[in-house]
Amino acid sequence: MPHSVLVYAANPERHLIAVTGDRGFTILDLDSGPVEIGDTLSSDDAGTMWFNSTRRVRLVAYQRQRGVRPNDLQQCLFSKT
């Protein structure tokens, strides 16, 4: 069953995006494809194949961190480490 999420935040410099999830946010490492805040993404069950439903294009993205709390988003997306 496909899983849909909303792009909540992005760091284009580091190719990271934060998407809403069931429990907190998930950070995705975006390898290719256009994504902007507010876009709707859907993935397969494994979360390996992504589709940008808003722009109707396939993405290559990898899950980096799951269950991120709202107050930790800044550090996850914009930390230098």
VEXDREN-2710 file (C-alpha; in Angstrom, 1 decimal):
% VEXDREN-2710
k/r/px/py/pz
1/MET/0.0/0.0/0.0
2/PRO/1.5/3.4/-1.0
3/HIS/2.5/5.8/1.8
4/SER/1.9/9.6/1.3
5/VAL/3.7/12.4/3.0
6/LEU/4.0/16.1/2.8
7/VAL/7.3/18.0/2.4
8/TYR/7.5/20.2/5.5
9/ALA/11.0/21.6/5.3
10/ALA/14.1/21.5/3.0
11/ASN/17.8/22.2/2.9
12/PRO/18.6/22.3/-0.8
13/GLU/22.3/22.8/-0.1
14/ARG/22.6/19.4/1.6
15/HIS/19.8/17.8/-0.4
16/LEU/17.8/17.0/2.7
17/ILE/14.1/17.3/3.1
18/ALA/11.8/16.7/6.1
19/VAL/8.4/15.0/5.5
20/THR/5.5/14.6/7.8
21/GLY/4.9/11.1/9.1
22/ASP/2.8/9.0/11.5
23/ARG/5.2/9.6/14.4
24/GLY/7.1/12.9/14.0
25/PHE/9.1/13.7/10.8
26/THR/11.2/11.7/8.5
27/ILE/14.4/13.1/7.0
28/LEU/15.1/12.1/3.4
29/ASP/18.4/12.3/1.6
30/LEU/17.3/13.5/-1.9
31/ASP/19.5/12.1/-4.6
32/SER/17.5/13.5/-7.6
33/GLY/14.3/15.1/-8.5
34/PRO/12.5/18.4/-8.0
35/VAL/10.9/18.9/-4.5
36/GLU/9.6/22.0/-2.8
37/ILE/7.9/22.6/0.5
38/GLY/4.2/21.7/0.3
39/ASP/4.7/19.0/-2.3
40/THR/3.0/15.6/-1.7
41/LEU/5.3/12.5/-2.0
42/SER/4.3/8.9/-2.1
43/SER/6.4/5.9/-1.6
44/ASP/6.2/2.1/-1.8
45/ASP/5.9/0.0/1.4
46/ALA/9.6/-0.2/1.8
47/GLY/10.1/3.6/1.3
48/THR/12.7/3.1/-1.5
49/MET/10.7/4.3/-4.5
50/TRP/9.3/7.8/-4.3
51/PHE/6.9/9.8/-6.6
52/ASN/6.3/13.5/-6.3
53/SER/2.5/13.5/-6.8
54/THR/2.4/17.4/-7.0
55/ARG/4.9/17.6/-9.9
56/ARG/4.3/14.1/-11.3
57/VAL/7.9/13.0/-11.3
58/ARG/9.9/10.1/-9.8
59/LEU/12.5/10.9/-7.1
60/VAL/15.5/9.1/-5.8
61/ALA/15.5/9.6/-2.0
62/TYR/16.8/7.6/0.9
63/GLN/15.5/7.6/4.4
64/ARG/18.1/9.1/6.7
65/GLN/16.3/9.5/10.1
66/ARG/12.8/8.7/11.2
67/GLY/10.7/9.9/14.2
68/VAL/12.3/13.4/14.4
69/ARG/10.5/15.7/16.8
70/PRO/9.6/19.2/15.6
71/ASN/12.1/20.9/17.9
72/ASP/14.9/18.7/16.4
73/LEU/14.2/19.6/12.8
74/GLN/16.6/22.5/12.7
75/GLN/19.5/20.5/13.9
76/CYS/18.8/17.5/11.6
77/LEU/18.5/19.6/8.5
78/PHE/21.0/22.4/9.0
79/SER/23.7/21.0/11.4
80/LYS/27.2/21.0/10.0
81/THR/28.1/17.5/11.2
END
